Amino acid sequence: MTSRPFPEQPALHTVAQHRAGMLTYPGNLREALRQAQADPTKTLLGVAQGIPSVFVTKVLASTQPDFIWLDVEHAMFDRLTLFDAIQAAQHHSEGKSMVVVRVPKNDETALSTALDAGAAGIIIPHCESAQEVKDKIKEAFYPPLGERSFSPWTFTPGISDRSLYPNDAFNIQTSNRHICVIPQVESVKGIENIDEIAAVEGVSGLMFGPGDFSIDAGLELKLGGEPHPTFMAAMQKFVAAGKKYGKPLVGAAQVPQMIPMMIQQGYGAIAVVFDYWGLANMVHNGLKEAKGILDTAAASQSKTENGDAANGSAKA
């Protein structure tokens, strides 16, 4: 125990290797994925957030996962909640948790909000062609890489515009160097075109959508069990495209036991916890355990009472 001031106690300083110069700008997800490809021990492990609450984000971020995946396509995030959740994730993890946002495919407002707040990864769902991906890349990056609009509300000149890079007063280089665009392929047509999608310059990773693919292919939608041959063929084509073009895969593990297989397939970022499912399972298992204890206690009490009654009758 010491009373030295914070700057003189390096043990208290969180090492956030991939953070930006300021926590309102995106972490370097591109470099993190590159390192994960080179070294499987650096595979990014994250949390999927579907509960649209900044408070939930703060709780998740306090555990300092490598990334937090905000699902704006299906969860009920409004614009302000999304903006605040992204910055809360980075601040409450002390820069260790990068934010990946899945935005609705044609929602420019959600996309610009996520980018201006400092999201490091953008997942574009339902991608079916290389041209669709190229169009989204234009929206995600500043010139000369793209056509992203510059916001005057994400910094204060001379006060909150520090960058890791020289001659980068407004963090244009930070955004263009750090942000990842990740197409999600989840249809028969998308899998047919997966090679051309993976080959697009500016794509930093690939994601598969097993649920929507199964529905589109006319397969039974299920979790676990023996996969259908059509599903297996699609996954094999998806994995092969990632390896062919050197693109890390991004996805979710329903159970931790899936992680070794996913690393072998080329996954560089894996969501291993789901807030909604985790909360439901915690409550379900807690109630189930309590019910079991209640039944045991009630049975024991009934046995005691019956024994007392029997002893009373014998004495009488």
C-alpha positions in Angstrom: 0.0 0.0 0.0 1.3 3.4 -0.9 0.0 7.0 -0.9 2.0 8.1 -4.0 -0.1 10.0 -6.6 -1.6 8.0 -9.5 1.1 8.9 -12.1 3.7 7.4 -9.9 1.9 4.1 -9.6 2.3 2.3 -13.0 0.6 -0.8 -11.6 -2.6 1.1 -11.6 -2.3 2.1 -15.2 -4.4 0.0 -17.5 -2.5 -1.2 -20.6 -4.8 -0.7 -23.6 -2.6 -1.6 -26.5 -5.1 -0.7 -29.3 -6.7 2.4 -27.9 -6.7 5.7 -29.8 -5.1 8.9 -28.5 -8.5 9.8 -27.0 -11.2 7.5 -25.9 -13.8 9.2 -28.1 -12.1 7.9 -31.2 -11.9 4.3 -32.5 -9.4 1.8 -31.2 -7.2 0.1 -33.7 -9.3 -3.0 -34.5 -7.5 -3.5 -37.8 -4.2 -4.0 -36.0 -5.8 -6.2 -33.3 -7.2 -8.5 -36.0 -3.9 -8.6 -37.8 -2.2 -9.7 -34.6 -4.9 -12.3 -33.9 -4.3 -13.8 -37.4 -0.6 -14.1 -36.7 -1.0 -15.4 -33.2 -4.1 -17.4 -32.1 -3.4 -16.6 -28.5 -4.3 -13.0 -29.4 -7.8 -13.9 -30.7 -10.2 -11.2 -29.6 -12.9 -12.4 -27.1 -15.9 -10.2 -26.8 -19.4 -9.7 -25.5 -22.6 -9.3 -27.6 -24.9 -6.6 -26.3 -28.6 -6.6 -27.3 -30.0 -4.8 -24.3 -30.2 -1.1 -25.4 -28.9 0.4 -22.2 -25.9 2.5 -21.5 -25.9 1.2 -17.9 -25.6 -2.4 -19.3 -22.7 -1.2 -21.5 -20.9 0.2 -18.4 -21.3 -3.1 -16.6 -20.0 -5.1 -19.5 -17.1 -2.7 -20.2 -16.0 -2.9 -16.5 -15.0 -6.5 -17.2 -12.7 -5.2 -20.0 -13.5 -7.6 -22.9 -11.5 -7.2 -26.1 -14.6 -5.9 -27.8 -18.3 -5.2 -27.3 -20.6 -5.9 -30.2 -23.6 -3.7 -30.3 -26.4 -5.1 -32.5 -28.3 -2.1 -33.8 -29.9 -4.1 -36.6 -32.1 -6.1 -34.2 -31.8 -4.4 -30.8 -33.7 -1.2 -29.9 -30.9 1.3 -29.8 -32.0 4.9 -30.5 -29.4 7.3 -31.8 -28.4 8.9 -28.4 -28.2 5.6 -26.6 -26.0 4.2 -29.4 -23.6 7.2 -29.2 -23.4 7.1 -25.4 -23.0 3.3 -25.3 -20.0 3.4 -27.7 -18.2 6.0 -25.6 -19.2 4.4 -22.3 -17.7 1.1 -23.5 -14.4 2.8 -24.2 -14.2 4.9 -21.1 -15.4 2.3 -18.6 -13.0 -0.3 -20.0 -10.2 2.3 -19.8 -9.6 1.9 -23.5 -9.3 -1.9 -23.6 -12.7 -2.7 -25.2 -13.1 -1.7 -28.8 -16.7 -1.3 -30.1 -18.1 -3.2 -33.1 -21.5 -2.1 -34.3 -23.9 -4.0 -36.6 -25.9 -1.3 -38.4 -29.0 -1.9 -40.5 -27.9 -2.2 -44.1 -29.4 1.0 -45.5 -29.5 3.1 -42.3 -27.1 6.0 -43.0 -28.1 7.7 -39.7 -27.1 4.6 -37.6 -23.9 4.3 -39.5 -22.8 7.9 -39.1 -23.8 7.9 -35.4 -21.7 4.8 -34.8 -18.7 6.3 -36.7 -18.9 9.7 -35.0 -19.1 8.1 -31.6 -15.9 6.2 -32.1 -16.9 2.7 -33.3 -13.9 0.6 -34.4 -15.8 -1.9 -36.4 -18.8 -1.7 -38.6 -20.7 -4.9 -39.6 -22.8 -4.5 -42.7 -25.5 -7.3 -42.7 -27.0 -9.0 -45.8 -24.2 -8.3 -48.2 -24.6 -10.1 -51.5 -22.2 -8.4 -53.9 -18.8 -6.7 -54.1 -20.5 -3.4 -55.2 -22.6 -3.3 -52.1 -19.5 -3.5 -50.0 -17.6 -0.9 -52.0 -20.5 1.5 -51.5 -20.4 1.0 -47.7 -16.6 1.5 -47.6 -17.1 4.9 -49.2 -19.4 5.8 -46.4 -17.2 4.5 -43.6 -13.9 6.2 -44.5 -12.7 9.8 -45.0 -11.1 10.8 -48.3 -9.0 9.6 -50.0 -10.2 6.2 -49.0 -13.9 7.1 -49.0 -16.5 9.9 -48.8 -17.4 10.0 -45.1 -18.7 13.3 -43.9 -16.6 15.2 -41.4 -18.4 16.1 -38.1 -17.5 19.2 -36.2 -19.2 17.9 -33.0 -16.7 15.1 -32.1 -13.8 17.3 -31.0 -12.9 20.7 -29.7 -10.0 22.3 -31.6 -6.8 22.5 -29.5 -8.5 20.7 -26.6 -9.9 17.3 -27.5 -8.3 16.5 -30.8 -5.1 14.6 -29.7 -3.9 11.9 -32.1 -1.5 9.0 -32.2 -0.3 10.2 -35.6 1.7 13.3 -36.7 -0.1 16.0 -38.6 -3.5 14.5 -37.7 -5.2 17.3 -35.8 -8.7 16.0 -36.2 -8.0 12.3 -36.1 -8.7 11.6 -39.8 -5.8 9.2 -40.0 -6.9 7.5 -36.7 -10.3 6.7 -38.2 -8.9 5.6 -41.6 -6.2 3.4 -40.1 -8.2 1.9 -37.2 -11.8 1.3 -38.5 -12.8 -2.1 -39.9 -15.6 -2.7 -42.4 -16.9 -6.3 -41.9 -19.5 -7.5 -44.5 -21.9 -10.1 -43.1 -22.9 -12.7 -45.7 -26.1 -14.5 -44.8 -27.9 -15.6 -48.0 -27.4 -18.2 -50.8 -26.6 -15.4 -53.2 -24.1 -13.9 -50.7 -22.2 -17.2 -50.4 -22.2 -17.6 -54.2 -20.4 -14.2 -54.3 -18.2 -14.6 -51.2 -15.0 -14.7 -53.2 -15.6 -11.3 -54.9 -16.8 -9.8 -51.5 -13.7 -11.0 -49.7 -11.4 -9.6 -52.4 -12.7 -6.1 -52.0 -10.0 -3.7 -50.9 -10.9 -2.1 -47.6 -12.6 -5.2 -46.2 -11.0 -6.1 -42.9 -13.0 -9.2 -41.9 -15.9 -11.4 -42.8 -18.9 -12.5 -40.9 -21.4 -15.3 -41.6 -25.1 -15.2 -40.7 -26.1 -18.8 -39.9 -29.8 -18.1 -39.0 -30.7 -16.0 -42.1 -28.7 -18.3 -44.4 -30.6 -21.3 -43.1 -33.9 -19.6 -43.7 -32.9 -18.4 -47.1 -31.7 -21.8 -48.1 -34.9 -23.4 -46.9 -33.2 -25.3 -44.1 -34.5 -26.0 -40.6 -33.4 -23.2 -38.2 -31.8 -24.8 -35.2 -29.0 -24.4 -32.7 -26.6 -27.3 -32.3 -26.9 -30.8 -33.7 -25.6 -32.2 -37.0 -25.5 -29.4 -39.6 -27.3 -29.9 -42.9 -24.9 -30.6 -45.9 -26.0 -27.4 -47.6 -25.1 -25.4 -44.5 -21.8 -27.2 -44.2 -20.9 -26.5 -47.8 -21.7 -22.8 -47.3 -19.6 -22.6 -44.2 -16.7 -24.3 -46.0 -16.9 -21.8 -48.9 -17.0 -18.9 -46.4 -14.0 -20.2 -44.5 -12.1 -20.9 -47.7 -12.7 -17.3 -48.9 -11.3 -15.9 -45.7 -8.2 -17.9 -45.9 -7.7 -17.2 -49.6 -7.8 -13.5 -49.2 -6.3 -13.3 -45.8 -9.4 -11.9 -44.1 -10.0 -12.8 -40.5 -13.5 -14.1 -39.6 -15.7 -12.5 -37.0 -18.5 -14.4 -35.2 -20.0 -15.8 -32.1 -19.5 -19.0 -30.1 -22.7 -20.5 -28.7 -20.6 -22.4 -26.2 -16.9 -22.0 -25.3 -16.2 -25.5 -26.6 -16.6 -24.1 -30.2 -13.6 -21.8 -29.8 -10.8 -24.2 -30.8 -12.6 -25.1 -34.0 -13.3 -21.5 -34.8 -9.7 -20.5 -34.4 -8.7 -23.3 -36.8 -11.2 -21.9 -39.3 -9.6 -18.5 -39.1 -11.7 -16.5 -36.6 -9.9 -13.5 -35.2 -12.7 -12.1 -33.1 -15.3 -14.2 -31.3 -18.2 -13.1 -29.1 -18.4 -15.6 -26.2 -21.0 -14.0 -24.0 -24.5 -12.6 -24.9 -26.0 -10.2 -22.4 -29.6 -11.1 -23.1 -29.0 -14.9 -23.1 -26.7 -14.6 -20.1 -29.3 -12.7 -18.0 -32.1 -15.1 -19.0 -29.9 -18.2 -18.2 -28.8 -16.7 -14.9 -32.4 -16.1 -13.8 -33.6 -19.4 -15.1 -30.8 -21.4 -13.4 -31.2 -19.5 -10.2 -35.0 -20.2 -10.1 -34.4 -23.8 -11.0 -31.8 -24.2 -8.2 -34.1 -22.5 -5.7 -37.0 -24.7 -6.7 -34.9 -27.8 -6.2 -33.8 -26.6 -2.7 -37.4 -25.7 -1.9 -38.6 -29.1 -2.9 -35.9 -30.8 -0.9 -36.6 -28.7 2.2 -40.4 -29.2 1.9 -39.9 -33.0 1.5 -37.6 -33.0 4.6 -40.1 -30.9 6.6 -43.0 -33.2 5.6 -41.0 -36.3 6.6 -40.1 -34.7 10.0 -43.8 -33.8 10.6 -45.0 -37.2 9.6 -42.4 -38.8 11.9 -43.5 -36.6 14.8 -47.1 -37.4 14.2 -46.4 -41.1 14.1 -44.4 -40.9 17.4 -47.3 -39.0 19.0 -49.8 -41.7 17.9 -47.5 -44.5 19.3 -47.2 -42.8 22.6 -51.0 -42.3 22.8 
